[in-house]
């Protein structure tokens, strides 16, 4: 009886722990990355893995690499991932797949880092992916975290227990719902649609000019730092896997210290691996400040340029198996086509929405369509005329706003620019018994970020009723 | 080493396994207890060991000397040596600065000015507890109630026994010392009840006390920013904070000792259900109140020297008890309030009659009245200074302004959880007093029991206040 009781209690504890540990896990986007990685590795072998920090996951888009190299790749980049933890993450990844090439993103921040609370916190994303039974995880955790933090590293329940009031105990899926309107996510790549602000942009207008400074505070890669790089490379090499070290574009590159890149190159030479500094190739892929989301991270458009260039480099320098007959590759190809269509297709088309929407009492739409033809947008609203307003519609008008994506703000008409609008505007008065409302807007913008439609009353300030917002308009 | 720390979570399982490996070999077991206790104590500061070893040596030798002396005068001289040594250490380490300040301030009353200065002295953790424990040993030998031990290992282990070393219960040698001469067999029932007590103690400390402490600290550290309602909330919270903090420590101490086969005395007995202050002190910090009764009140004459002396003795005992808690006027006032009320209770009627279920007043009324008085006294106990306590008392019924709960340091959900926990605690105390929690737990079906254990464990993990290097010390460590 006692044995059964002890066994039962232990079982309760273990089951309870597993449940609560899951419930208390943060719903960070890296959960999407690791779950997708495991899922893909279950289906097929992943031949190329990108490792590194946010510089990696914002720069290298696997679906573009797959298309260019006929391979299957995945981006395991994680926020602020330290070089000293990259070998651990890589070792864990090898449990799931047998890659042929590892691309390691390295820059000053991933090699010479201050262990702030924030940086330590970011390491937990990658550490959560690594099995708690890993002896290497134990050793690394001991080095990086204090005694008080140690259990928290192993247990999201302990780590996040203070936020109990915000935890959903019924929904154990910790995948983050990403806003398609702001980011594109696939195979660990996270491309942002935002563009660096004009204010920041002005600081880096001459970012293409290589300005080598060799002052007394040069960043030398030696001792512990060199060993960390060597450790990551050796983990791959010992498994018979090729390694490529890359540094992604960074607007601050010339302002930090170009000497670092020479140091990194010599370290890579000594370890007999290739090094590609993408900061040396801005002209090759026509990188502009509009390709950055901030001073050191590329946005989706920059990521596409870099990925295409890197794909070409990999094709030229590495002999990867051709996988274009695999189902996983076909799916990647479909995703790639969709991606290009969504973000790069400037062709005309129609967008329609069949949902009912009430703008104001008795003013209800049943259908909406947007037609793009060249530089002309025609928006059509079907209204339900069976619901008549007793007071009539006199003085009412519909306003239509077309907001372009951030990188197309410069394509706005002069009229919008002069009025400091971040959209194109059109308006149509509303008559009694009118069932179809149309509005024609002429603009050079190619991609719509958002369409906003609402009622207003002439001579009065403000919106009347509700606004209809449509995000992410894609034309068929 | 704190019971609610990772260090202890690693220390205790190792100690526990070693303990039961050598449990049948008395000397080896006592060596392990002594070494373990010294490691536990030295975790704060190894220099503290010097004091405890010195105190142990003095009382071990004096105990023998008293026993071996035929002359009462010499016995008394030895007793005085022990008293001077132990109380001298206590006064030096705990009260030096208080007496210096009081001395300077009293001269200021007569117009004399001295430059203020203070000694740079660290207060050794738990000195008030083990000093009282060793004193009781020597006094009992002097009174002829206890035979001194010749086994220094057992005596040193008795003084330093780590479960109760730093915050009691203050054990009497007659109860605890003989247990160091017995070996124990592992008893599953004892082990289980010990672990349950430990878990419950941790729950009270980490889930209730440390949560309530956030509000209490917020208000009491910034009294000028708050008004009556906040003072009342913070003081009621403090009443439960200190109860959960201290009784939680006692539960852990008793629980740990029990897993080793040792029995420590009960220290709390549902104090907030007391119907008078006299009754309160039968239920609150029992090991200290009985110590003061036996070693201060009775030597002062107890109730044998007339009515006035009884009142005076009672008042002195409580004022000294206040001073024992801390070297500050606020603690003396706290003790004096309790002393004064007890004198009033003694003077104005047989409270067995008044406070029992009579026609005029319900038991609930007196329980509430007692709780109110206790809470009022807690204001002085918790306030950071005498002027703070006066400010709070003066503004206790000032209901101007009013702030949101959030501004008291907790989120809304945390605040409501605190209230629920207080209600649950009172409910638990009521059930425990009436039926015995352990007895009740053992009577329910196994599945339900296991679920209860699981809920306790996970309640501590989920709702406990810990992390971010903020393992908080137990309040009574400072005394």
Interface residues (C-beta under 8 A of the other chain):
Chain A: X2 X4 X5 X8 X9 X12 X13 X16 X17 X20 X24 X146 X147 X148 X150 X151 X152 X157 X158 X159 X161 X162 X164 X165
Chain B: X6 X7 X188 X411 X413 X414 X446 X447 X449 X450 X451 X453 X454 X457 X458 X461 X462 X463 X464 X465 X466 X467 X468 X469 X471
